[in-house]
Amino acid sequence: MKIQFLNGGLGNQLFQYIFARFVEIESGENCFLDDSFFGITKQHNGYEIEKVFPNAIPHLLSKEFSSSGWNYFMENCGKGIGICQSIKDSGLDIAIVAETYNFQFDGNFIMLPTNEFIPSIASSQGNIYYHGYWINRNWLYTHFDTIANELTFSKINDDRNRRYEQKILESTSVSIHIRRGDFVKLYRSMPSSFYYDAMKNISELLPDATYFVFSDEIDWCKANAEELGFGFANGRVVYVEGNVKGRNYIDMQLMSLCHGMIISKSAFSYLAALLNRDERKIVVNPSTIEI
């Protein structure tokens, strides 16, 4: 049995899905996604993979048990006893392979470097519980055609976003993702100077570009336009608005259509860059993680 912990917003869920699919393809076994997190925590927009990507084929752990069996696990989760610990306590031998430390488990575990591509762990023998985010492009790129085709967005069907889509496809488009909200509290938001420098550099490479701003705080972006370097756009700035309350994923979809991308330190915009099929795309990335 192989299980991958599932949590976080859409970006994190997708990296965990990609990793699980890598494990399945390499090992020939199902890798179940432990979706218990979404039964006890209300975070972001909840579980979203199948809503956003109808071709995705996640094997959710919750669907492998009867309602009474899953309720038992969920009651334990409510007491702080995770799925892996519950499985071990039931008498099944299981170990954790992890790249993050935020778990409680009294059995055997192996810690790996964060965000490294170590494909051999897919063939680990026995019952394995994988715990991490696995934010590395190679989990996707190794089987890109298979997994990326599963992560094909549904067709945009509302007029407002279709107009954004048309403008993006008809112009030399550059997306700018400015993640604030919880990132500000966690000191993970990028300084305005990063966007200023990125805008200056891209405007020299693409002098006729139209810039599409995506953010969870659009009003802040408008108020700080000069500090963010939007002046280099010579008025060609479109603020993408309205994709909230469970429709945030459309921002990822629209970003993935742009020729140029200025991304944040966010799994959300990193996934948009990885799923962007433009072979000549230009990506300004604040992280050391490769595109």
C-alpha beads as a LAMMPS data file, in Angstrom:
LAMMPS data file: protein, C-alpha beads

291 atoms
290 bonds

1 atom types
1 bond types

-500.0 500.0 xlo xhi
-500.0 500.0 ylo yhi
-500.0 500.0 zlo zhi

Masses

1 110.0

Atoms # bond

1 1 1 0.000 0.000 0.000
2 1 1 1.220 3.470 -0.897
3 1 1 -0.430 6.641 0.452
4 1 1 0.338 10.344 -0.053
5 1 1 -0.814 12.990 2.408
6 1 1 -3.028 15.619 0.748
7 1 1 -3.481 19.150 2.082
8 1 1 -3.298 22.856 1.355
9 1 1 -4.627 24.954 -1.490
10 1 1 -4.896 23.971 -5.125
11 1 1 -1.188 24.428 -5.863
12 1 1 -0.080 22.132 -3.052
13 1 1 -2.795 19.594 -3.868
14 1 1 -1.584 19.451 -7.461
15 1 1 2.052 18.877 -6.572
16 1 1 0.969 16.072 -4.246
17 1 1 -1.257 14.636 -6.984
18 1 1 1.629 14.819 -9.490
19 1 1 3.897 13.029 -7.046
20 1 1 1.306 10.320 -6.387
21 1 1 0.819 9.797 -10.127
22 1 1 4.608 9.547 -10.557
23 1 1 4.668 6.851 -7.879
24 1 1 1.812 5.000 -9.597
25 1 1 3.419 5.101 -13.029
26 1 1 6.840 4.063 -11.744
27 1 1 5.675 1.362 -9.333
28 1 1 2.572 0.023 -11.059
29 1 1 0.670 0.355 -7.755
30 1 1 -2.099 2.712 -6.736
31 1 1 -0.929 5.585 -4.557
32 1 1 -3.909 6.711 -2.512
33 1 1 -4.347 10.374 -1.593
34 1 1 -5.114 10.736 2.111
35 1 1 -7.869 13.349 1.947
36 1 1 -8.658 13.283 5.680
37 1 1 -7.266 16.815 6.060
38 1 1 -10.292 18.224 4.245
39 1 1 -12.691 16.461 6.564
40 1 1 -11.392 18.225 9.659
41 1 1 -10.072 21.556 8.319
42 1 1 -11.708 24.327 6.317
43 1 1 -8.842 25.879 4.393
44 1 1 -8.723 27.796 1.120
45 1 1 -11.400 26.263 -1.154
46 1 1 -11.174 22.711 0.168
47 1 1 -10.412 19.748 -2.055
48 1 1 -10.421 20.938 -5.677
49 1 1 -8.550 18.586 -7.994
50 1 1 -11.485 16.908 -9.737
51 1 1 -13.507 20.124 -9.863
52 1 1 -10.734 21.900 -11.749
53 1 1 -9.338 19.021 -13.799
54 1 1 -12.050 16.609 -15.005
55 1 1 -9.448 14.289 -16.567
56 1 1 -7.589 13.794 -13.290
57 1 1 -7.635 10.299 -11.798
58 1 1 -6.948 10.646 -8.064
59 1 1 -7.356 7.577 -5.886
60 1 1 -8.834 9.113 -2.748
61 1 1 -8.261 7.116 0.409
62 1 1 -11.718 8.008 1.749
63 1 1 -13.313 6.043 -1.083
64 1 1 -11.483 2.858 -0.108
65 1 1 -13.339 2.428 3.183
66 1 1 -16.912 1.963 4.294
67 1 1 -18.518 5.035 5.854
68 1 1 -18.108 3.532 9.322
69 1 1 -14.463 2.671 8.686
70 1 1 -13.674 6.163 7.417
71 1 1 -15.577 7.736 10.320
72 1 1 -13.287 5.807 12.676
73 1 1 -10.231 7.327 11.026
74 1 1 -11.782 10.789 11.040
75 1 1 -12.608 10.547 14.753
76 1 1 -8.967 9.720 15.396
77 1 1 -7.865 12.648 13.235
78 1 1 -10.043 14.893 15.385
79 1 1 -8.029 13.656 18.380
80 1 1 -4.729 14.428 16.650
81 1 1 -4.087 10.839 15.567
82 1 1 -3.248 10.859 11.869
83 1 1 -4.190 8.216 9.308
84 1 1 -0.717 6.686 9.226
85 1 1 -0.641 6.300 13.014
86 1 1 -4.134 4.779 12.977
87 1 1 -3.050 2.266 10.341
88 1 1 -0.003 1.306 12.415
89 1 1 -2.094 1.048 15.580
90 1 1 -4.423 -1.370 13.782
91 1 1 -1.485 -3.765 13.405
92 1 1 -0.355 -3.058 9.843
93 1 1 3.352 -2.446 9.332
94 1 1 3.799 0.960 7.682
95 1 1 6.604 3.517 7.452
96 1 1 6.754 7.190 6.503
97 1 1 8.928 8.692 3.770
98 1 1 8.861 12.456 4.330
99 1 1 10.423 15.733 3.259
100 1 1 8.593 17.809 5.907
101 1 1 8.510 17.316 9.677
102 1 1 4.925 18.345 10.446
103 1 1 3.637 14.904 11.398
104 1 1 3.338 12.785 14.552
105 1 1 4.182 9.118 14.211
106 1 1 5.826 6.624 16.575
107 1 1 6.968 4.202 13.884
108 1 1 9.813 4.099 11.385
109 1 1 10.343 7.040 9.079
110 1 1 12.919 8.347 6.620
111 1 1 13.554 12.075 6.142
112 1 1 14.579 13.405 2.743
113 1 1 15.820 16.813 1.578
114 1 1 12.983 19.193 0.737
115 1 1 12.064 19.689 -2.935
116 1 1 14.649 17.227 -4.236
117 1 1 13.902 14.790 -7.067
118 1 1 14.670 11.303 -5.735
119 1 1 12.793 8.921 -8.072
120 1 1 13.934 5.763 -6.284
121 1 1 11.483 6.427 -3.436
122 1 1 8.628 5.497 -5.782
123 1 1 9.764 1.879 -5.667
124 1 1 10.084 1.680 -1.871
125 1 1 8.926 -1.727 -0.714
126 1 1 6.180 -2.423 1.798
127 1 1 3.473 -0.095 3.067
128 1 1 4.636 3.500 2.637
129 1 1 3.048 6.774 3.680
130 1 1 4.556 9.706 1.785
131 1 1 4.460 13.052 3.562
132 1 1 5.534 16.182 1.696
133 1 1 4.750 18.707 -1.002
134 1 1 7.301 17.424 -3.564
135 1 1 7.651 20.780 -5.317
136 1 1 10.036 19.799 -8.076
137 1 1 9.308 19.977 -11.792
138 1 1 10.802 16.555 -12.505
139 1 1 7.947 14.679 -10.822
140 1 1 5.834 16.158 -13.641
141 1 1 8.363 16.367 -16.472
142 1 1 9.412 12.704 -16.254
143 1 1 5.925 11.683 -17.411
144 1 1 4.800 15.057 -18.727
145 1 1 2.486 13.981 -21.546
146 1 1 0.552 11.584 -19.318
147 1 1 0.193 13.746 -16.226
148 1 1 -0.174 17.124 -17.955
149 1 1 -2.983 15.738 -20.099
150 1 1 -4.754 14.714 -16.895
151 1 1 -4.282 18.280 -15.677
152 1 1 -6.166 19.887 -18.555
153 1 1 -8.469 22.689 -17.470
154 1 1 -12.139 22.699 -18.372
155 1 1 -13.131 25.137 -21.097
156 1 1 -13.775 28.639 -19.777
157 1 1 -17.507 29.211 -20.014
158 1 1 -18.262 32.658 -18.590
159 1 1 -18.153 35.853 -20.633
160 1 1 -15.843 37.844 -18.365
161 1 1 -13.102 35.244 -18.284
162 1 1 -13.538 34.472 -21.976
163 1 1 -12.777 38.136 -22.657
164 1 1 -9.632 37.887 -20.508
165 1 1 -8.678 34.699 -22.344
166 1 1 -9.159 36.338 -25.749
167 1 1 -7.021 39.357 -24.768
168 1 1 -4.278 37.047 -23.494
169 1 1 -4.221 34.930 -26.659
170 1 1 -4.384 37.922 -29.029
171 1 1 -1.573 39.898 -27.402
172 1 1 2.002 39.430 -26.310
173 1 1 0.751 38.644 -22.839
174 1 1 2.667 38.648 -19.579
175 1 1 1.080 37.483 -16.336
176 1 1 2.073 38.978 -12.994
177 1 1 1.138 36.983 -9.909
178 1 1 1.256 38.923 -6.651
179 1 1 0.410 36.711 -3.694
180 1 1 -0.355 38.577 -0.510
181 1 1 -2.936 37.589 2.130
182 1 1 -1.471 34.812 4.273
183 1 1 1.938 35.255 2.594
184 1 1 2.275 38.698 4.157
185 1 1 1.641 37.249 7.612
186 1 1 4.130 34.440 6.925
187 1 1 6.758 36.882 5.544
188 1 1 6.751 35.026 2.223
189 1 1 5.410 37.790 -0.008
190 1 1 7.863 39.228 -2.508
191 1 1 8.965 42.861 -2.078
192 1 1 7.740 45.421 -4.592
193 1 1 11.326 45.794 -5.817
194 1 1 11.243 42.235 -7.204
195 1 1 8.273 43.095 -9.424
196 1 1 9.781 46.469 -10.366
197 1 1 12.992 44.840 -11.580
198 1 1 11.084 42.045 -13.327
199 1 1 8.858 44.551 -15.119
200 1 1 11.885 46.583 -16.205
201 1 1 13.632 43.503 -17.621
202 1 1 10.611 42.018 -19.389
203 1 1 9.590 45.363 -20.875
204 1 1 12.987 45.472 -22.582
205 1 1 12.561 41.938 -23.948
206 1 1 8.893 42.385 -24.915
207 1 1 8.375 46.108 -25.544
208 1 1 4.786 45.685 -26.816
209 1 1 3.594 43.316 -24.087
210 1 1 0.262 43.591 -22.316
211 1 1 0.440 42.775 -18.620
212 1 1 -2.262 40.822 -16.760
213 1 1 -2.185 41.240 -12.993
214 1 1 -3.437 38.376 -10.816
215 1 1 -3.619 38.819 -7.064
216 1 1 -5.627 38.092 -3.947
217 1 1 -5.338 41.841 -3.219
218 1 1 -5.975 43.613 -6.531
219 1 1 -6.808 46.928 -4.835
220 1 1 -3.382 46.881 -3.147
221 1 1 -1.750 46.276 -6.539
222 1 1 -3.575 49.253 -8.043
223 1 1 -2.566 51.487 -5.131
224 1 1 1.086 50.426 -5.418
225 1 1 1.328 50.320 -9.220
226 1 1 4.357 52.618 -9.500
227 1 1 6.355 50.787 -6.823
228 1 1 5.559 47.516 -8.616
229 1 1 6.957 48.824 -11.890
230 1 1 3.689 48.942 -13.792
231 1 1 4.825 52.221 -15.337
232 1 1 7.051 50.197 -17.673
233 1 1 3.864 48.812 -19.272
234 1 1 2.958 52.216 -20.751
235 1 1 -0.688 51.779 -19.807
236 1 1 -1.009 48.199 -21.057
237 1 1 -2.090 46.715 -17.713
238 1 1 -5.179 44.566 -17.202
239 1 1 -6.250 43.759 -13.652
240 1 1 -7.901 40.323 -13.643
241 1 1 -10.759 40.466 -11.156
242 1 1 -13.711 38.420 -9.979
243 1 1 -12.273 34.922 -9.666
244 1 1 -13.082 34.328 -6.013
245 1 1 -15.171 31.979 -3.877
246 1 1 -14.062 28.727 -5.451
247 1 1 -13.287 30.144 -8.894
248 1 1 -9.723 31.189 -8.040
249 1 1 -8.386 28.330 -10.169
250 1 1 -9.366 30.274 -13.308
251 1 1 -6.520 32.665 -12.474
252 1 1 -4.128 29.716 -12.724
253 1 1 -5.716 28.720 -16.022
254 1 1 -5.398 32.206 -17.507
255 1 1 -1.811 32.623 -16.286
256 1 1 -0.860 29.346 -17.967
257 1 1 -1.859 30.870 -21.334
258 1 1 0.525 33.838 -21.135
259 1 1 3.754 34.054 -23.136
260 1 1 5.629 35.765 -20.309
261 1 1 5.158 35.111 -16.594
262 1 1 6.315 36.923 -13.477
263 1 1 5.501 34.459 -10.728
264 1 1 5.533 34.612 -6.940
265 1 1 6.916 32.157 -4.397
266 1 1 3.632 30.307 -4.599
267 1 1 2.853 26.751 -5.654
268 1 1 -0.190 28.239 -7.395
269 1 1 1.736 30.341 -9.914
270 1 1 4.572 27.808 -10.159
271 1 1 2.026 25.230 -11.354
272 1 1 0.686 27.755 -13.859
273 1 1 4.210 28.061 -15.257
274 1 1 4.765 24.298 -15.388
275 1 1 1.435 23.729 -17.151
276 1 1 2.121 26.503 -19.661
277 1 1 2.570 24.754 -23.039
278 1 1 4.282 27.716 -24.751
279 1 1 7.719 26.321 -25.640
280 1 1 9.158 29.855 -25.872
281 1 1 7.656 31.149 -22.635
282 1 1 9.648 33.603 -20.552
283 1 1 9.397 33.086 -16.800
284 1 1 10.778 35.366 -14.094
285 1 1 10.984 33.163 -11.029
286 1 1 11.897 34.486 -7.553
287 1 1 12.746 30.982 -6.352
288 1 1 15.769 28.791 -7.003
289 1 1 13.342 26.037 -8.056
290 1 1 13.615 25.585 -11.804
291 1 1 10.802 25.974 -14.337

Bonds

1 1 1 2
2 1 2 3
3 1 3 4
4 1 4 5
5 1 5 6
6 1 6 7
7 1 7 8
8 1 8 9
9 1 9 10
10 1 10 11
11 1 11 12
12 1 12 13
13 1 13 14
14 1 14 15
15 1 15 16
16 1 16 17
17 1 17 18
18 1 18 19
19 1 19 20
20 1 20 21
21 1 21 22
22 1 22 23
23 1 23 24
24 1 24 25
25 1 25 26
26 1 26 27
27 1 27 28
28 1 28 29
29 1 29 30
30 1 30 31
31 1 31 32
32 1 32 33
33 1 33 34
34 1 34 35
35 1 35 36
36 1 36 37
37 1 37 38
38 1 38 39
39 1 39 40
40 1 40 41
41 1 41 42
42 1 42 43
43 1 43 44
44 1 44 45
45 1 45 46
46 1 46 47
47 1 47 48
48 1 48 49
49 1 49 50
50 1 50 51
51 1 51 52
52 1 52 53
53 1 53 54
54 1 54 55
55 1 55 56
56 1 56 57
57 1 57 58
58 1 58 59
59 1 59 60
60 1 60 61
61 1 61 62
62 1 62 63
63 1 63 64
64 1 64 65
65 1 65 66
66 1 66 67
67 1 67 68
68 1 68 69
69 1 69 70
70 1 70 71
71 1 71 72
72 1 72 73
73 1 73 74
74 1 74 75
75 1 75 76
76 1 76 77
77 1 77 78
78 1 78 79
79 1 79 80
80 1 80 81
81 1 81 82
82 1 82 83
83 1 83 84
84 1 84 85
85 1 85 86
86 1 86 87
87 1 87 88
88 1 88 89
89 1 89 90
90 1 90 91
91 1 91 92
92 1 92 93
93 1 93 94
94 1 94 95
95 1 95 96
96 1 96 97
97 1 97 98
98 1 98 99
99 1 99 100
100 1 100 101
101 1 101 102
102 1 102 103
103 1 103 104
104 1 104 105
105 1 105 106
106 1 106 107
107 1 107 108
108 1 108 109
109 1 109 110
110 1 110 111
111 1 111 112
112 1 112 113
113 1 113 114
114 1 114 115
115 1 115 116
116 1 116 117
117 1 117 118
118 1 118 119
119 1 119 120
120 1 120 121
121 1 121 122
122 1 122 123
123 1 123 124
124 1 124 125
125 1 125 126
126 1 126 127
127 1 127 128
128 1 128 129
129 1 129 130
130 1 130 131
131 1 131 132
132 1 132 133
133 1 133 134
134 1 134 135
135 1 135 136
136 1 136 137
137 1 137 138
138 1 138 139
139 1 139 140
140 1 140 141
141 1 141 142
142 1 142 143
143 1 143 144
144 1 144 145
145 1 145 146
146 1 146 147
147 1 147 148
148 1 148 149
149 1 149 150
150 1 150 151
151 1 151 152
152 1 152 153
153 1 153 154
154 1 154 155
155 1 155 156
156 1 156 157
157 1 157 158
158 1 158 159
159 1 159 160
160 1 160 161
161 1 161 162
162 1 162 163
163 1 163 164
164 1 164 165
165 1 165 166
166 1 166 167
167 1 167 168
168 1 168 169
169 1 169 170
170 1 170 171
171 1 171 172
172 1 172 173
173 1 173 174
174 1 174 175
175 1 175 176
176 1 176 177
177 1 177 178
178 1 178 179
179 1 179 180
180 1 180 181
181 1 181 182
182 1 182 183
183 1 183 184
184 1 184 185
185 1 185 186
186 1 186 187
187 1 187 188
188 1 188 189
189 1 189 190
190 1 190 191
191 1 191 192
192 1 192 193
193 1 193 194
194 1 194 195
195 1 195 196
196 1 196 197
197 1 197 198
198 1 198 199
199 1 199 200
200 1 200 201
201 1 201 202
202 1 202 203
203 1 203 204
204 1 204 205
205 1 205 206
206 1 206 207
207 1 207 208
208 1 208 209
209 1 209 210
210 1 210 211
211 1 211 212
212 1 212 213
213 1 213 214
214 1 214 215
215 1 215 216
216 1 216 217
217 1 217 218
218 1 218 219
219 1 219 220
220 1 220 221
221 1 221 222
222 1 222 223
223 1 223 224
224 1 224 225
225 1 225 226
226 1 226 227
227 1 227 228
228 1 228 229
229 1 229 230
230 1 230 231
231 1 231 232
232 1 232 233
233 1 233 234
234 1 234 235
235 1 235 236
236 1 236 237
237 1 237 238
238 1 238 239
239 1 239 240
240 1 240 241
241 1 241 242
242 1 242 243
243 1 243 244
244 1 244 245
245 1 245 246
246 1 246 247
247 1 247 248
248 1 248 249
249 1 249 250
250 1 250 251
251 1 251 252
252 1 252 253
253 1 253 254
254 1 254 255
255 1 255 256
256 1 256 257
257 1 257 258
258 1 258 259
259 1 259 260
260 1 260 261
261 1 261 262
262 1 262 263
263 1 263 264
264 1 264 265
265 1 265 266
266 1 266 267
267 1 267 268
268 1 268 269
269 1 269 270
270 1 270 271
271 1 271 272
272 1 272 273
273 1 273 274
274 1 274 275
275 1 275 276
276 1 276 277
277 1 277 278
278 1 278 279
279 1 279 280
280 1 280 281
281 1 281 282
282 1 282 283
283 1 283 284
284 1 284 285
285 1 285 286
286 1 286 287
287 1 287 288
288 1 288 289
289 1 289 290
290 1 290 291
